[in-house]
């Protein structure tokens, strides 16, 4: 099993545990509320999405990591394609970082 499969599995577990926020609005809300630990940004996100996510992440002092593509990011969490996902738990954050 490769790192990408492990990453997708970790994201699925975090989603089932309710420790992810996905989609632009939910990710922004989690960041503003101080709940986000890490933001994952799809490698094929549009330039506008990338700028918006990195700008508000920078403002809220959050790390942004590029990984997967929108389709795989959504597939990993059982949703439609997603450009951004916020990890809301330190334990899952560490598990995900190991597999990036």
C-alpha positions as CSV (number, residue, x, y, z in Angstrom):
1,X,0.0,0.0,0.0
2,X,1.4,3.4,-1.0
3,X,1.3,6.7,0.8
4,X,-1.6,8.0,-1.3
5,X,-3.8,5.1,-0.3
6,X,-2.8,5.6,3.3
7,X,-3.6,9.3,3.1
8,X,-7.0,8.5,1.5
9,X,-7.7,6.0,4.3
10,X,-6.7,8.4,7.0
11,X,-9.0,11.1,5.5
12,X,-11.9,8.6,5.4
13,X,-11.4,7.8,9.1
14,X,-11.3,11.4,10.0
15,X,-14.5,12.1,8.0
16,X,-16.3,9.2,9.8
17,X,-15.1,10.6,13.1
18,X,-16.5,14.0,12.2
19,X,-13.0,15.6,12.4
20,X,-13.0,17.2,8.9
21,X,-14.7,20.3,7.4
22,X,-14.9,20.2,3.6
23,X,-15.9,22.7,1.0
24,X,-14.9,26.3,0.8
25,X,-17.5,27.7,3.2
26,X,-17.0,25.0,5.9
27,X,-13.2,25.3,5.7
28,X,-13.4,29.0,6.1
29,X,-15.8,28.7,9.1
30,X,-13.6,26.1,10.8
31,X,-10.6,28.4,10.3
32,X,-12.4,31.5,11.7
33,X,-13.7,29.5,14.6
34,X,-10.2,28.3,15.5
35,X,-11.1,24.7,15.0
36,X,-8.9,23.9,12.0
37,X,-5.4,22.3,12.6
38,X,-4.4,21.9,9.0
39,X,-5.8,22.7,5.5
40,X,-5.4,20.3,2.6
41,X,-5.7,21.9,-0.8
42,X,-6.2,19.9,-4.0
43,X,-3.3,20.0,-6.4
44,X,-5.7,20.8,-9.3
45,X,-7.7,23.6,-7.5
46,X,-8.2,26.7,-9.5
47,X,-5.9,29.7,-9.1
48,X,-8.7,31.7,-7.4
49,X,-9.4,28.8,-4.9
50,X,-5.7,28.5,-4.2
51,X,-5.3,32.2,-3.5
52,X,-8.4,32.4,-1.4
53,X,-7.5,29.4,0.7
54,X,-3.8,30.3,1.2
55,X,-4.8,33.9,2.1
56,X,-7.2,33.1,4.8
57,X,-5.0,30.3,6.1
58,X,-2.1,32.7,6.3
59,X,-4.3,35.2,8.2
60,X,-5.3,32.5,10.7
61,X,-1.8,31.0,10.9
62,X,-2.7,27.6,9.5
63,X,-0.5,25.3,7.5
64,X,-1.7,24.5,3.9
65,X,-0.6,21.3,2.3
66,X,-1.2,20.5,-1.4
67,X,-2.2,16.9,-1.9
68,X,-4.2,14.6,-4.2
69,X,-6.6,16.1,-6.7
70,X,-10.2,17.4,-6.3
71,X,-11.7,14.1,-7.4
72,X,-9.5,11.9,-5.0
73,X,-9.9,14.3,-2.1
74,X,-13.7,14.1,-2.4
75,X,-13.6,10.3,-3.0
76,X,-11.5,9.8,0.2
77,X,-14.2,11.5,2.3
78,X,-17.2,10.1,0.5
79,X,-18.2,13.4,-1.1
80,X,-18.2,15.1,-4.4
81,X,-14.9,16.6,-5.6
82,X,-13.5,19.0,-3.1
83,X,-10.8,21.7,-3.5
84,X,-10.1,22.1,0.2
85,X,-10.5,20.2,3.4
86,X,-9.8,21.3,7.0
87,X,-8.6,18.8,9.6
88,X,-10.1,19.6,13.0
89,X,-8.2,17.2,15.2
90,X,-4.4,17.1,16.1
91,X,-4.3,13.3,16.1
92,X,-5.7,13.0,12.7
93,X,-3.6,15.9,11.6
94,X,-0.4,14.0,12.5
95,X,-1.7,10.8,10.9
96,X,-2.4,12.7,7.7
97,X,0.9,14.5,7.7
98,X,2.8,11.2,7.9
99,X,1.2,10.1,4.6
100,X,1.7,13.3,2.6
